[in-house]
Amino acid sequence: MNESTEIIQEILTAVELDIAYRTTSMDLLEEGQSKYLRDLKLNFISSLTSEQLSAKEIGLIGVCVAVNNNNKPLTNFYTSYAIKNGVTAEEIAEAAACASLLASNNIFYRFRHFTQKEKYGQIPARIRMQIMMKPVTGKEFFELMSLVVSAVNGCEMCVNAHEDSLIKMGTTEERIFDAVRIASLITSAGKIIF
């Protein structure tokens, strides 16, 4: 067994998948004995640690980002991780709902931002967002998940609005930065593990 195969097996074990599991992307990295596999493994492990976020919060961000990215293996992993760290079924459902809601918001507000037409800003959005009013995860954390999904989806207008709201709530820039860092690592892993 070569080093690439060993590292892939370590990654799969970490994600709680069978070591025989493979994707086309994994095959390409394994066949080319890519040095990137070591980075992928370390980055994934790094997604589970933070000085700014609790393990429970990391789990919920993981669920939210994995659902947003439509990644079943990572959704299953982060759901399991979240449950092991005290997350309730209601909180997990809210993380999944946040991903869905923000998918629509990010498309809608990105469109408004791209066109720069005043008229589109005057037409009501007609997107229901009741979940944002009294989130079970709390206003600050729901806003943080919203920011993370907006960053992943590339909506500048939403990123700026959520970041501004978080700062006004007293959230530190370090906490915001670390949440986005974790989302970027989850998204990166999801390009290989899907």
Rosetta constraint file for C-alpha pairs under 8 A:
AtomPair CA 1 CA 5 HARMONIC 6.33 0.50
AtomPair CA 1 CA 6 HARMONIC 6.94 0.50
AtomPair CA 2 CA 6 HARMONIC 6.48 0.50
AtomPair CA 3 CA 7 HARMONIC 6.20 0.50
AtomPair CA 3 CA 33 HARMONIC 7.56 0.50
AtomPair CA 4 CA 8 HARMONIC 6.19 0.50
AtomPair CA 4 CA 29 HARMONIC 7.64 0.50
AtomPair CA 4 CA 30 HARMONIC 5.31 0.50
AtomPair CA 4 CA 33 HARMONIC 5.27 0.50
AtomPair CA 4 CA 34 HARMONIC 6.89 0.50
AtomPair CA 4 CA 35 HARMONIC 7.85 0.50
AtomPair CA 4 CA 37 HARMONIC 6.80 0.50
AtomPair CA 5 CA 9 HARMONIC 6.18 0.50
AtomPair CA 5 CA 30 HARMONIC 6.10 0.50
AtomPair CA 6 CA 10 HARMONIC 6.24 0.50
AtomPair CA 7 CA 11 HARMONIC 6.19 0.50
AtomPair CA 7 CA 37 HARMONIC 6.56 0.50
AtomPair CA 7 CA 38 HARMONIC 6.68 0.50
AtomPair CA 7 CA 41 HARMONIC 7.27 0.50
AtomPair CA 8 CA 12 HARMONIC 6.11 0.50
AtomPair CA 8 CA 19 HARMONIC 7.74 0.50
AtomPair CA 8 CA 26 HARMONIC 7.57 0.50
AtomPair CA 8 CA 30 HARMONIC 7.63 0.50
AtomPair CA 8 CA 37 HARMONIC 7.10 0.50
AtomPair CA 9 CA 13 HARMONIC 6.04 0.50
AtomPair CA 9 CA 19 HARMONIC 4.99 0.50
AtomPair CA 9 CA 20 HARMONIC 7.74 0.50
AtomPair CA 10 CA 14 HARMONIC 6.15 0.50
AtomPair CA 10 CA 19 HARMONIC 7.90 0.50
AtomPair CA 10 CA 41 HARMONIC 7.69 0.50
AtomPair CA 11 CA 15 HARMONIC 6.26 0.50
AtomPair CA 11 CA 41 HARMONIC 5.68 0.50
AtomPair CA 12 CA 16 HARMONIC 6.07 0.50
AtomPair CA 12 CA 17 HARMONIC 5.02 0.50
AtomPair CA 12 CA 18 HARMONIC 6.48 0.50
AtomPair CA 12 CA 19 HARMONIC 5.65 0.50
AtomPair CA 12 CA 21 HARMONIC 7.45 0.50
AtomPair CA 13 CA 17 HARMONIC 5.71 0.50
AtomPair CA 13 CA 18 HARMONIC 6.83 0.50
AtomPair CA 13 CA 19 HARMONIC 6.44 0.50
AtomPair CA 15 CA 73 HARMONIC 7.77 0.50
AtomPair CA 15 CA 74 HARMONIC 7.24 0.50
AtomPair CA 15 CA 77 HARMONIC 5.87 0.50
AtomPair CA 16 CA 77 HARMONIC 6.62 0.50
AtomPair CA 17 CA 21 HARMONIC 6.72 0.50
AtomPair CA 17 CA 73 HARMONIC 7.76 0.50
AtomPair CA 22 CA 26 HARMONIC 6.00 0.50
AtomPair CA 22 CA 27 HARMONIC 6.72 0.50
AtomPair CA 22 CA 193 HARMONIC 7.98 0.50
AtomPair CA 23 CA 27 HARMONIC 6.28 0.50
AtomPair CA 23 CA 192 HARMONIC 6.94 0.50
AtomPair CA 23 CA 193 HARMONIC 6.75 0.50
AtomPair CA 23 CA 194 HARMONIC 7.04 0.50
AtomPair CA 24 CA 28 HARMONIC 6.29 0.50
AtomPair CA 25 CA 29 HARMONIC 6.41 0.50
AtomPair CA 25 CA 191 HARMONIC 7.53 0.50
AtomPair CA 25 CA 192 HARMONIC 5.27 0.50
AtomPair CA 25 CA 193 HARMONIC 7.92 0.50
AtomPair CA 26 CA 30 HARMONIC 5.98 0.50
AtomPair CA 26 CA 192 HARMONIC 5.85 0.50
AtomPair CA 26 CA 193 HARMONIC 7.50 0.50
AtomPair CA 27 CA 31 HARMONIC 5.88 0.50
AtomPair CA 28 CA 32 HARMONIC 6.10 0.50
AtomPair CA 29 CA 33 HARMONIC 5.86 0.50
AtomPair CA 29 CA 34 HARMONIC 5.12 0.50
AtomPair CA 29 CA 36 HARMONIC 7.81 0.50
AtomPair CA 29 CA 37 HARMONIC 7.11 0.50
AtomPair CA 30 CA 34 HARMONIC 6.49 0.50
AtomPair CA 35 CA 39 HARMONIC 7.44 0.50
AtomPair CA 36 CA 40 HARMONIC 6.13 0.50
AtomPair CA 37 CA 41 HARMONIC 6.17 0.50
AtomPair CA 38 CA 42 HARMONIC 6.26 0.50
AtomPair CA 39 CA 43 HARMONIC 5.83 0.50
AtomPair CA 40 CA 44 HARMONIC 6.04 0.50
AtomPair CA 40 CA 188 HARMONIC 7.97 0.50
AtomPair CA 40 CA 189 HARMONIC 6.71 0.50
AtomPair CA 41 CA 45 HARMONIC 6.28 0.50
AtomPair CA 42 CA 46 HARMONIC 6.03 0.50
AtomPair CA 43 CA 47 HARMONIC 6.30 0.50
AtomPair CA 43 CA 185 HARMONIC 6.16 0.50
AtomPair CA 44 CA 48 HARMONIC 7.21 0.50
AtomPair CA 44 CA 185 HARMONIC 6.30 0.50
AtomPair CA 44 CA 186 HARMONIC 6.92 0.50
AtomPair CA 44 CA 189 HARMONIC 6.59 0.50
AtomPair CA 45 CA 49 HARMONIC 7.38 0.50
AtomPair CA 46 CA 50 HARMONIC 7.96 0.50
AtomPair CA 46 CA 182 HARMONIC 7.79 0.50
AtomPair CA 46 CA 185 HARMONIC 7.99 0.50
AtomPair CA 47 CA 58 HARMONIC 7.77 0.50
AtomPair CA 47 CA 181 HARMONIC 7.84 0.50
AtomPair CA 47 CA 182 HARMONIC 4.92 0.50
AtomPair CA 47 CA 183 HARMONIC 7.85 0.50
AtomPair CA 47 CA 185 HARMONIC 6.05 0.50
AtomPair CA 47 CA 186 HARMONIC 6.80 0.50
AtomPair CA 48 CA 55 HARMONIC 7.17 0.50
AtomPair CA 48 CA 58 HARMONIC 6.51 0.50
AtomPair CA 48 CA 59 HARMONIC 8.00 0.50
AtomPair CA 48 CA 182 HARMONIC 7.81 0.50
AtomPair CA 49 CA 53 HARMONIC 7.98 0.50
AtomPair CA 49 CA 55 HARMONIC 7.37 0.50
AtomPair CA 49 CA 58 HARMONIC 7.77 0.50
AtomPair CA 50 CA 54 HARMONIC 7.10 0.50
AtomPair CA 50 CA 55 HARMONIC 7.99 0.50
AtomPair CA 50 CA 178 HARMONIC 6.97 0.50
AtomPair CA 52 CA 174 HARMONIC 6.89 0.50
AtomPair CA 52 CA 175 HARMONIC 4.97 0.50
AtomPair CA 52 CA 178 HARMONIC 6.75 0.50
AtomPair CA 53 CA 57 HARMONIC 5.85 0.50
AtomPair CA 53 CA 58 HARMONIC 6.36 0.50
AtomPair CA 53 CA 175 HARMONIC 6.83 0.50
AtomPair CA 53 CA 178 HARMONIC 7.71 0.50
AtomPair CA 53 CA 179 HARMONIC 7.52 0.50
AtomPair CA 54 CA 58 HARMONIC 6.22 0.50
AtomPair CA 55 CA 59 HARMONIC 6.13 0.50
AtomPair CA 55 CA 82 HARMONIC 7.42 0.50
AtomPair CA 55 CA 85 HARMONIC 6.18 0.50
AtomPair CA 56 CA 60 HARMONIC 6.39 0.50
AtomPair CA 56 CA 82 HARMONIC 5.53 0.50
AtomPair CA 56 CA 85 HARMONIC 5.14 0.50
AtomPair CA 56 CA 86 HARMONIC 6.40 0.50
AtomPair CA 56 CA 87 HARMONIC 6.10 0.50
AtomPair CA 57 CA 61 HARMONIC 6.10 0.50
AtomPair CA 57 CA 82 HARMONIC 7.85 0.50
AtomPair CA 58 CA 62 HARMONIC 5.99 0.50
AtomPair CA 58 CA 82 HARMONIC 7.57 0.50
AtomPair CA 58 CA 179 HARMONIC 7.88 0.50
AtomPair CA 58 CA 182 HARMONIC 7.78 0.50
AtomPair CA 59 CA 63 HARMONIC 6.22 0.50
AtomPair CA 59 CA 78 HARMONIC 5.29 0.50
AtomPair CA 59 CA 79 HARMONIC 6.70 0.50
AtomPair CA 59 CA 81 HARMONIC 5.73 0.50
AtomPair CA 59 CA 82 HARMONIC 4.18 0.50
AtomPair CA 59 CA 83 HARMONIC 7.99 0.50
AtomPair CA 59 CA 85 HARMONIC 7.64 0.50
AtomPair CA 59 CA 87 HARMONIC 8.00 0.50
AtomPair CA 60 CA 64 HARMONIC 6.08 0.50
AtomPair CA 60 CA 78 HARMONIC 7.28 0.50
AtomPair CA 60 CA 79 HARMONIC 7.53 0.50
AtomPair CA 60 CA 82 HARMONIC 6.15 0.50
AtomPair CA 60 CA 87 HARMONIC 7.76 0.50
AtomPair CA 60 CA 91 HARMONIC 7.63 0.50
AtomPair CA 60 CA 92 HARMONIC 6.50 0.50
AtomPair CA 60 CA 95 HARMONIC 6.05 0.50
AtomPair CA 61 CA 65 HARMONIC 6.04 0.50
AtomPair CA 61 CA 95 HARMONIC 7.24 0.50
AtomPair CA 61 CA 145 HARMONIC 6.17 0.50
AtomPair CA 61 CA 148 HARMONIC 7.83 0.50
AtomPair CA 61 CA 179 HARMONIC 7.50 0.50
AtomPair CA 61 CA 182 HARMONIC 7.97 0.50
AtomPair CA 61 CA 183 HARMONIC 7.13 0.50
AtomPair CA 62 CA 66 HARMONIC 5.89 0.50
AtomPair CA 62 CA 74 HARMONIC 7.73 0.50
AtomPair CA 62 CA 75 HARMONIC 7.26 0.50
AtomPair CA 62 CA 78 HARMONIC 5.29 0.50
AtomPair CA 62 CA 79 HARMONIC 7.79 0.50
AtomPair CA 62 CA 182 HARMONIC 7.94 0.50
AtomPair CA 62 CA 183 HARMONIC 7.07 0.50
AtomPair CA 62 CA 186 HARMONIC 6.86 0.50
AtomPair CA 63 CA 67 HARMONIC 5.95 0.50
AtomPair CA 63 CA 74 HARMONIC 7.64 0.50
AtomPair CA 63 CA 75 HARMONIC 5.31 0.50
AtomPair CA 63 CA 76 HARMONIC 7.98 0.50
AtomPair CA 63 CA 78 HARMONIC 5.25 0.50
AtomPair CA 63 CA 79 HARMONIC 5.83 0.50
AtomPair CA 63 CA 92 HARMONIC 7.11 0.50
AtomPair CA 63 CA 95 HARMONIC 6.29 0.50
AtomPair CA 63 CA 96 HARMONIC 6.69 0.50
AtomPair CA 64 CA 68 HARMONIC 6.08 0.50
AtomPair CA 64 CA 95 HARMONIC 4.75 0.50
AtomPair CA 64 CA 96 HARMONIC 5.32 0.50
AtomPair CA 64 CA 98 HARMONIC 6.78 0.50
AtomPair CA 64 CA 99 HARMONIC 5.41 0.50
AtomPair CA 64 CA 145 HARMONIC 7.03 0.50
AtomPair CA 64 CA 149 HARMONIC 7.43 0.50
AtomPair CA 65 CA 69 HARMONIC 6.08 0.50
AtomPair CA 65 CA 99 HARMONIC 6.91 0.50
AtomPair CA 65 CA 148 HARMONIC 7.63 0.50
AtomPair CA 65 CA 149 HARMONIC 6.30 0.50
AtomPair CA 65 CA 152 HARMONIC 7.86 0.50
AtomPair CA 65 CA 183 HARMONIC 6.28 0.50
AtomPair CA 65 CA 186 HARMONIC 7.12 0.50
AtomPair CA 65 CA 187 HARMONIC 7.26 0.50
AtomPair CA 66 CA 70 HARMONIC 6.04 0.50
AtomPair CA 66 CA 71 HARMONIC 5.20 0.50
AtomPair CA 66 CA 72 HARMONIC 7.30 0.50
AtomPair CA 66 CA 74 HARMONIC 5.69 0.50
AtomPair CA 66 CA 75 HARMONIC 4.95 0.50
AtomPair CA 66 CA 78 HARMONIC 7.87 0.50
AtomPair CA 66 CA 186 HARMONIC 7.20 0.50
AtomPair CA 66 CA 187 HARMONIC 7.44 0.50
AtomPair CA 66 CA 190 HARMONIC 7.72 0.50
AtomPair CA 67 CA 71 HARMONIC 6.13 0.50
AtomPair CA 67 CA 72 HARMONIC 7.49 0.50
AtomPair CA 67 CA 75 HARMONIC 5.94 0.50
AtomPair CA 67 CA 96 HARMONIC 6.00 0.50
AtomPair CA 67 CA 99 HARMONIC 6.35 0.50
AtomPair CA 67 CA 100 HARMONIC 8.00 0.50
AtomPair CA 68 CA 96 HARMONIC 7.68 0.50
AtomPair CA 68 CA 99 HARMONIC 4.93 0.50
AtomPair CA 68 CA 100 HARMONIC 6.73 0.50
AtomPair CA 68 CA 103 HARMONIC 7.25 0.50
AtomPair CA 68 CA 149 HARMONIC 7.08 0.50
AtomPair CA 69 CA 187 HARMONIC 7.25 0.50
AtomPair CA 69 CA 190 HARMONIC 7.73 0.50
AtomPair CA 71 CA 75 HARMONIC 5.96 0.50
AtomPair CA 71 CA 190 HARMONIC 6.59 0.50
AtomPair CA 71 CA 194 HARMONIC 5.53 0.50
AtomPair CA 72 CA 76 HARMONIC 6.07 0.50
AtomPair CA 72 CA 194 HARMONIC 6.61 0.50
AtomPair CA 73 CA 77 HARMONIC 6.18 0.50
AtomPair CA 73 CA 193 HARMONIC 7.11 0.50
AtomPair CA 73 CA 194 HARMONIC 6.00 0.50
AtomPair CA 74 CA 78 HARMONIC 5.98 0.50
AtomPair CA 74 CA 190 HARMONIC 7.09 0.50
AtomPair CA 74 CA 193 HARMONIC 7.55 0.50
AtomPair CA 74 CA 194 HARMONIC 7.40 0.50
AtomPair CA 75 CA 79 HARMONIC 5.94 0.50
AtomPair CA 76 CA 80 HARMONIC 6.16 0.50
AtomPair CA 77 CA 81 HARMONIC 6.09 0.50
AtomPair CA 78 CA 82 HARMONIC 5.83 0.50
AtomPair CA 79 CA 83 HARMONIC 6.18 0.50
AtomPair CA 79 CA 92 HARMONIC 7.08 0.50
AtomPair CA 80 CA 84 HARMONIC 6.22 0.50
AtomPair CA 81 CA 85 HARMONIC 6.40 0.50
AtomPair CA 82 CA 86 HARMONIC 6.51 0.50
AtomPair CA 82 CA 87 HARMONIC 5.30 0.50
AtomPair CA 82 CA 92 HARMONIC 7.90 0.50
AtomPair CA 83 CA 87 HARMONIC 4.83 0.50
AtomPair CA 83 CA 88 HARMONIC 6.67 0.50
AtomPair CA 87 CA 91 HARMONIC 6.28 0.50
AtomPair CA 87 CA 92 HARMONIC 6.93 0.50
AtomPair CA 88 CA 92 HARMONIC 6.37 0.50
AtomPair CA 89 CA 93 HARMONIC 6.11 0.50
AtomPair CA 90 CA 94 HARMONIC 6.23 0.50
AtomPair CA 90 CA 136 HARMONIC 7.36 0.50
AtomPair CA 91 CA 95 HARMONIC 6.32 0.50
AtomPair CA 91 CA 136 HARMONIC 6.28 0.50
AtomPair CA 91 CA 137 HARMONIC 6.05 0.50
AtomPair CA 92 CA 96 HARMONIC 6.39 0.50
AtomPair CA 93 CA 97 HARMONIC 6.08 0.50
AtomPair CA 94 CA 98 HARMONIC 5.95 0.50
AtomPair CA 94 CA 135 HARMONIC 7.50 0.50
AtomPair CA 94 CA 136 HARMONIC 7.29 0.50
AtomPair CA 94 CA 137 HARMONIC 7.55 0.50
AtomPair CA 95 CA 99 HARMONIC 6.44 0.50
AtomPair CA 95 CA 142 HARMONIC 8.00 0.50
AtomPair CA 95 CA 145 HARMONIC 7.49 0.50
AtomPair CA 96 CA 100 HARMONIC 6.49 0.50
AtomPair CA 97 CA 101 HARMONIC 6.07 0.50
AtomPair CA 98 CA 102 HARMONIC 5.92 0.50
AtomPair CA 98 CA 142 HARMONIC 7.53 0.50
AtomPair CA 98 CA 145 HARMONIC 7.15 0.50
AtomPair CA 98 CA 146 HARMONIC 6.59 0.50
AtomPair CA 99 CA 103 HARMONIC 6.12 0.50
AtomPair CA 99 CA 146 HARMONIC 7.58 0.50
AtomPair CA 99 CA 149 HARMONIC 6.48 0.50
AtomPair CA 100 CA 104 HARMONIC 6.86 0.50
AtomPair CA 101 CA 105 HARMONIC 6.32 0.50
AtomPair CA 101 CA 129 HARMONIC 7.29 0.50
AtomPair CA 102 CA 106 HARMONIC 5.64 0.50
AtomPair CA 102 CA 146 HARMONIC 6.43 0.50
AtomPair CA 102 CA 149 HARMONIC 6.63 0.50
AtomPair CA 102 CA 150 HARMONIC 6.77 0.50
AtomPair CA 103 CA 107 HARMONIC 6.39 0.50
AtomPair CA 103 CA 149 HARMONIC 7.79 0.50
AtomPair CA 103 CA 150 HARMONIC 7.95 0.50
AtomPair CA 103 CA 153 HARMONIC 7.52 0.50
AtomPair CA 104 CA 108 HARMONIC 6.13 0.50
AtomPair CA 105 CA 109 HARMONIC 5.86 0.50
AtomPair CA 105 CA 127 HARMONIC 7.80 0.50
AtomPair CA 105 CA 158 HARMONIC 7.97 0.50
AtomPair CA 106 CA 110 HARMONIC 5.67 0.50
AtomPair CA 106 CA 150 HARMONIC 6.19 0.50
AtomPair CA 106 CA 153 HARMONIC 6.79 0.50
AtomPair CA 106 CA 154 HARMONIC 7.74 0.50
AtomPair CA 106 CA 155 HARMONIC 5.46 0.50
AtomPair CA 106 CA 158 HARMONIC 6.61 0.50
AtomPair CA 107 CA 111 HARMONIC 6.11 0.50
AtomPair CA 107 CA 155 HARMONIC 7.54 0.50
AtomPair CA 108 CA 112 HARMONIC 6.47 0.50
AtomPair CA 108 CA 125 HARMONIC 7.89 0.50
AtomPair CA 109 CA 113 HARMONIC 6.06 0.50
AtomPair CA 109 CA 155 HARMONIC 7.27 0.50
AtomPair CA 109 CA 157 HARMONIC 6.64 0.50
AtomPair CA 109 CA 158 HARMONIC 6.95 0.50
AtomPair CA 110 CA 114 HARMONIC 5.94 0.50
AtomPair CA 110 CA 155 HARMONIC 5.31 0.50
AtomPair CA 110 CA 156 HARMONIC 7.05 0.50
AtomPair CA 110 CA 157 HARMONIC 6.56 0.50
AtomPair CA 110 CA 158 HARMONIC 7.75 0.50
AtomPair CA 111 CA 115 HARMONIC 6.14 0.50
AtomPair CA 112 CA 116 HARMONIC 6.14 0.50
AtomPair CA 112 CA 117 HARMONIC 7.05 0.50
AtomPair CA 112 CA 120 HARMONIC 6.16 0.50
AtomPair CA 112 CA 121 HARMONIC 6.69 0.50
AtomPair CA 113 CA 157 HARMONIC 6.57 0.50
AtomPair CA 117 CA 121 HARMONIC 7.07 0.50
AtomPair CA 118 CA 122 HARMONIC 6.65 0.50
AtomPair CA 119 CA 123 HARMONIC 6.69 0.50
AtomPair CA 129 CA 133 HARMONIC 7.63 0.50
AtomPair CA 130 CA 134 HARMONIC 7.77 0.50
AtomPair CA 131 CA 135 HARMONIC 5.84 0.50
AtomPair CA 132 CA 139 HARMONIC 7.41 0.50
AtomPair CA 132 CA 142 HARMONIC 7.31 0.50
AtomPair CA 133 CA 139 HARMONIC 7.83 0.50
AtomPair CA 134 CA 138 HARMONIC 7.13 0.50
AtomPair CA 134 CA 139 HARMONIC 6.98 0.50
AtomPair CA 135 CA 139 HARMONIC 6.06 0.50
AtomPair CA 135 CA 142 HARMONIC 6.59 0.50
AtomPair CA 137 CA 141 HARMONIC 6.05 0.50
AtomPair CA 137 CA 142 HARMONIC 6.13 0.50
AtomPair CA 138 CA 142 HARMONIC 6.07 0.50
AtomPair CA 139 CA 143 HARMONIC 6.04 0.50
AtomPair CA 140 CA 144 HARMONIC 6.21 0.50
AtomPair CA 140 CA 166 HARMONIC 6.58 0.50
AtomPair CA 140 CA 169 HARMONIC 6.99 0.50
AtomPair CA 140 CA 171 HARMONIC 7.71 0.50
AtomPair CA 141 CA 145 HARMONIC 6.20 0.50
AtomPair CA 142 CA 146 HARMONIC 6.12 0.50
AtomPair CA 143 CA 147 HARMONIC 6.17 0.50
AtomPair CA 143 CA 162 HARMONIC 6.22 0.50
AtomPair CA 143 CA 165 HARMONIC 7.65 0.50
AtomPair CA 143 CA 166 HARMONIC 6.74 0.50
AtomPair CA 144 CA 148 HARMONIC 6.22 0.50
AtomPair CA 144 CA 162 HARMONIC 7.35 0.50
AtomPair CA 144 CA 163 HARMONIC 7.94 0.50
AtomPair CA 144 CA 166 HARMONIC 7.09 0.50
AtomPair CA 144 CA 176 HARMONIC 7.02 0.50
AtomPair CA 144 CA 179 HARMONIC 7.50 0.50
AtomPair CA 145 CA 149 HARMONIC 6.25 0.50
AtomPair CA 146 CA 150 HARMONIC 6.09 0.50
AtomPair CA 146 CA 162 HARMONIC 6.92 0.50
AtomPair CA 147 CA 151 HARMONIC 6.11 0.50
AtomPair CA 147 CA 158 HARMONIC 7.12 0.50
AtomPair CA 147 CA 159 HARMONIC 5.42 0.50
AtomPair CA 147 CA 162 HARMONIC 5.30 0.50
AtomPair CA 147 CA 163 HARMONIC 6.53 0.50
AtomPair CA 147 CA 180 HARMONIC 7.99 0.50
AtomPair CA 148 CA 152 HARMONIC 6.29 0.50
AtomPair CA 148 CA 159 HARMONIC 7.91 0.50
AtomPair CA 148 CA 179 HARMONIC 6.62 0.50
AtomPair CA 148 CA 180 HARMONIC 5.43 0.50
AtomPair CA 148 CA 183 HARMONIC 6.42 0.50
AtomPair CA 149 CA 153 HARMONIC 6.05 0.50
AtomPair CA 149 CA 183 HARMONIC 7.91 0.50
AtomPair CA 150 CA 154 HARMONIC 5.93 0.50
AtomPair CA 150 CA 155 HARMONIC 5.38 0.50
AtomPair CA 150 CA 156 HARMONIC 7.64 0.50
AtomPair CA 150 CA 158 HARMONIC 5.97 0.50
AtomPair CA 150 CA 159 HARMONIC 5.55 0.50
AtomPair CA 151 CA 155 HARMONIC 6.34 0.50
AtomPair CA 151 CA 156 HARMONIC 7.48 0.50
AtomPair CA 151 CA 159 HARMONIC 5.91 0.50
AtomPair CA 151 CA 180 HARMONIC 7.18 0.50
AtomPair CA 152 CA 183 HARMONIC 7.14 0.50
AtomPair CA 152 CA 184 HARMONIC 7.12 0.50
AtomPair CA 152 CA 187 HARMONIC 7.73 0.50
AtomPair CA 155 CA 159 HARMONIC 6.10 0.50
AtomPair CA 156 CA 160 HARMONIC 6.12 0.50
AtomPair CA 157 CA 161 HARMONIC 6.22 0.50
AtomPair CA 158 CA 162 HARMONIC 6.00 0.50
AtomPair CA 159 CA 163 HARMONIC 5.92 0.50
AtomPair CA 160 CA 164 HARMONIC 6.00 0.50
AtomPair CA 161 CA 165 HARMONIC 6.20 0.50
AtomPair CA 162 CA 166 HARMONIC 6.11 0.50
AtomPair CA 163 CA 167 HARMONIC 6.19 0.50
AtomPair CA 163 CA 176 HARMONIC 7.63 0.50
AtomPair CA 164 CA 168 HARMONIC 6.24 0.50
AtomPair CA 165 CA 169 HARMONIC 6.30 0.50
AtomPair CA 166 CA 170 HARMONIC 6.45 0.50
AtomPair CA 166 CA 171 HARMONIC 5.33 0.50
AtomPair CA 167 CA 171 HARMONIC 5.12 0.50
AtomPair CA 167 CA 172 HARMONIC 6.65 0.50
AtomPair CA 167 CA 173 HARMONIC 7.42 0.50
AtomPair CA 171 CA 175 HARMONIC 6.76 0.50
AtomPair CA 171 CA 176 HARMONIC 7.26 0.50
AtomPair CA 172 CA 176 HARMONIC 6.51 0.50
AtomPair CA 173 CA 177 HARMONIC 5.94 0.50
AtomPair CA 174 CA 178 HARMONIC 6.06 0.50
AtomPair CA 175 CA 179 HARMONIC 6.25 0.50
AtomPair CA 176 CA 180 HARMONIC 6.39 0.50
AtomPair CA 177 CA 181 HARMONIC 6.09 0.50
AtomPair CA 178 CA 182 HARMONIC 6.12 0.50
AtomPair CA 179 CA 183 HARMONIC 6.28 0.50
AtomPair CA 180 CA 184 HARMONIC 6.14 0.50
AtomPair CA 181 CA 185 HARMONIC 6.38 0.50
AtomPair CA 182 CA 186 HARMONIC 6.23 0.50
AtomPair CA 183 CA 187 HARMONIC 6.11 0.50
AtomPair CA 184 CA 188 HARMONIC 6.10 0.50
AtomPair CA 185 CA 189 HARMONIC 6.18 0.50
AtomPair CA 186 CA 190 HARMONIC 6.14 0.50
AtomPair CA 187 CA 191 HARMONIC 6.69 0.50
AtomPair CA 188 CA 192 HARMONIC 7.46 0.50
AtomPair CA 189 CA 193 HARMONIC 5.99 0.50
AtomPair CA 190 CA 194 HARMONIC 5.73 0.50
